[in-house]
Amino acid sequence: QANGATVKSLEHDNRPALLVSYVYLKPFLKNKHRYAYRDWVMDSGAFSAHQSNTVISLEEYTEKCKELLTTDPTLSEVFALDVIGDHVASLHNCEKMWGAGVPAIPCYHINEPIDALLHIAKTYPKIALGGVARKKRGIKLEFAKQCFARVWPKKIHGFGFGDESSLL
């Protein structure tokens, strides 16, 4: 029995975790029964929306997150709705999401004031780093090093750090 549970646990752990953008949520939900995954996180899709001039309603995003956190045990985390280029508005969105019962993860973006990083790291159990998806590897790594140096051992998720050397 114990060995069977261990094998099952290892099989489960070998599946990938997914990040799903709210912008692409409907097709994911329609087809998720076809995917083999461990769990998934909800990204607000602010970057995708910004690139396509789409507006995401904070209220609609928050309500959908609340619904899915209640009904889908494979949804493990939710990222707050960023406002590209406005760290104060992004923090406000995160606060509103927490107030509505959604434990959203705030994102600190490159070139925002260090005080903003220190505040979210002190206030929230996990933070994200972003704004570097199209930056060169050296810039990404220096940004990450500076953030880690200031907030370690805070739990951190990195958006746009998917290349091998950044992960290592």
QUIUR-V479562 format. One record per run of one state. SS is the DSSP state (@ for helix, = for strand, . for the rest). FROM is the first residue (numbers start at 1). LEN is the number of residues. If there is no record, write none. Layout:
# QUIUR-V479562
{{SS	FROM	LEN} {SS	FROM	LEN}}
This chain:
# QUIUR-V479562
{{.	1	1} {@	2	12} {.	14	2} {=	16	6} {@	22	13} {.	35	2} {=	37	7} {.	44	2} {@	46	6} {.	52	6} {@	58	14} {.	72	3} {=	75	5} {.	80	7} {@	87	13} {.	100	4} {=	104	6} {.	110	4} {@	114	10} {.	124	2} {=	126	5} {.	131	6} {@	137	15} {.	152	3} {=	155	4} {.	159	5} {@	164	4} {.	168	1}}
